[in-house]
Amino acid sequence: MADDPNPGISRRGFLKGVGGGLLGSAALGEGLIGAQVAAAAGPEAIRGLQTIQLSINGAARPVLVEPRTTLLAALRDQLQLTGAKEVCDRGQCGACTVLVDGEAVLACMILALDARGHEIITVEGLAQGEQLSPVQQAFVEHDALMCGFCTPGLVMASTALLRHNPSPTAEEIRLGVSGNLCRCGTYPKVFAAVEDAARRMTGGG
């Protein structure tokens, strides 16, 4: 009755309660079974880990990655190639620039899985032993670095530019490194270093 202060459990409430209990039990059972299967498969299978081969600085390097692992994370965390810097992690600052098949690429914006079968060069791969590359040497001589976070990316972007355009104009140099931000404002020295490296590489200085 509507006036009953303690009506008890209605038929609808009872059925809803029983149904919810059955569904909860089924879900719990499935959860336990799923957990047992996952445990048997091992932690790598749970997270989707797999070992892939990447060609880095002329050598095949195995890395253990998840589907979401970026090339930057693989380089820094798996291979300890920390020249490429993780700064914005949004593809906006250029600090993680590497060469992929000769093109300047932001390592934070490409998955490690997608980098398979491509030739990857990091800033660590530019020097020949103790001999710096012309771009690296020019950056040192022109003091084109301050805090250093942007420097590897600028070196890689400049290297890519000079490989495609050995004799760039001042405007082409500015455009070539326009995707690399320097919080310290070292741009004039960077531009001078790239101009100097271009002269050396073309035999003009």
LINLIN-V676711 format. One record per residue. N is the residue number from 1. RES is the residue in one letter. SS is DSSP state (h for helix, s for strand, l for the rest). Layout:
N/RES/SS
N/RES/SS
This chain:
1/M/l
2/A/l
3/D/l
4/D/l
5/P/l
6/N/l
7/P/l
8/G/l
9/I/l
10/S/l
11/R/h
12/R/h
13/G/h
14/F/h
15/L/h
16/K/h
17/G/h
18/V/h
19/G/h
20/G/h
21/G/h
22/L/h
23/L/h
24/G/h
25/S/h
26/A/h
27/A/h
28/L/h
29/G/h
30/E/h
31/G/h
32/L/h
33/I/h
34/G/h
35/A/h
36/Q/h
37/V/h
38/A/h
39/A/h
40/A/h
41/A/h
42/G/l
43/P/h
44/E/h
45/A/h
46/I/h
47/R/h
48/G/l
49/L/l
50/Q/s
51/T/s
52/I/s
53/Q/s
54/L/s
55/S/s
56/I/s
57/N/l
58/G/l
59/A/s
60/A/s
61/R/s
62/P/s
63/V/s
64/L/s
65/V/s
66/E/l
67/P/l
68/R/l
69/T/l
70/T/s
71/L/h
72/L/h
73/A/h
74/A/h
75/L/h
76/R/h
77/D/h
78/Q/h
79/L/l
80/Q/l
81/L/l
82/T/l
83/G/l
84/A/l
85/K/l
86/E/l
87/V/l
88/C/l
89/D/l
90/R/l
91/G/l
92/Q/l
93/C/l
94/G/l
95/A/l
96/C/l
97/T/s
98/V/s
99/L/s
100/V/s
101/D/l
102/G/l
103/E/s
104/A/s
105/V/s
106/L/s
107/A/h
108/C/h
109/M/h
110/I/l
111/L/s
112/A/l
113/L/h
114/D/h
115/A/h
116/R/l
117/G/l
118/H/l
119/E/s
120/I/s
121/I/s
122/T/l
123/V/h
124/E/h
125/G/h
126/L/l
127/A/l
128/Q/s
129/G/l
130/E/l
131/Q/s
132/L/l
133/S/l
134/P/h
135/V/h
136/Q/h
137/Q/h
138/A/h
139/F/h
140/V/h
141/E/h
142/H/l
143/D/l
144/A/l
145/L/l
146/M/l
147/C/l
148/G/l
149/F/l
150/C/l
151/T/h
152/P/h
153/G/h
154/L/h
155/V/h
156/M/h
157/A/h
158/S/h
159/T/h
160/A/h
161/L/h
162/L/h
163/R/h
164/H/h
165/N/l
166/P/l
167/S/l
168/P/l
169/T/l
170/A/h
171/E/h
172/E/h
173/I/h
174/R/h
175/L/h
176/G/h
177/V/l
178/S/l
179/G/l
180/N/l
181/L/l
182/C/l
183/R/l
184/C/l
185/G/l
186/T/l
187/Y/h
188/P/h
189/K/h
190/V/h
191/F/h
192/A/h
193/A/h
194/V/h
195/E/h
196/D/h
197/A/h
198/A/h
199/R/h
200/R/h
201/M/h
202/T/l
203/G/l
204/G/l
205/G/l
